[in-house]
Amino acid sequence: YWSKIGAPPFAALADGRVLMSYFGNFGQSAYNESMIYDPTTDKWTLTGTNKVGRTTEAGYTLLPNDKILTVNTDRGVTSAEIYDPTTGKWSSAGQTPQALANSEVGPALTLPSGKVLAEGATGANALYDPKTNSWSAAPNFPVLSNGIQLEAPDNYAAILPNGNLLTSTGAFICSTQNCTIMGPSPFFEFDWRTNTWKPVVDDLIAPSDSTKGTDYMMLPLPNGQVMVT
């Protein structure tokens, strides 16, 4: 049905099905539909055709109420949407305090408080409360001594055993012709109790790789550690 898949957002639903959205050609989506894969029937079904914001470069977060949250990635917008698997429709999830997307966007993970920390590719971050369907501001990422704003453009994060969030950062530098993610990649830990970012002093990646911006993956392990590759 789709000629290209690319790097689309996807999420495992609570019932075992998988939601995947259209990515488009070279990241430019002309329509914002999704499909659901059902492993019991081995079939794909069209869904979510009423989505307003584009799905390209987006991320999906499974909420405690089994719905899916996404921050729209259209440049400069503050809108977010919720997908309901029972209806197959999207609805508004309100507006973030600041724009989080700059074509790219960071991950959004659920904290022990029940709120979702959504990281931005603009340096701004926000907290989503599923109970009230509303947003509040989270602290921005720090600014380097040379004036460059740290951001979360297409980066990775993981929840630690204490409930804090470990993340890498970078800088999303754009000209009139192109954009690139620039390293190095300082790591930070978000303390969900105090709503603050704490720098991780030790470099988690070998020096030759730590200059690559946000080209990392994180995997929480059963022993409480996080594998970073």
Helices and strands as residue ranges (DSSP letters): E 10-12, E 18-21, E 34-38, E 43-47, E 61-62, E 68-71, E 79-84, E 89-95, E 108-110, E 116-119, E 125-129, E 134-138, E 157-159, E 165-168, E 171-174, E 179-182, E 187-191, E 196-199, E 218-220, E 226-228
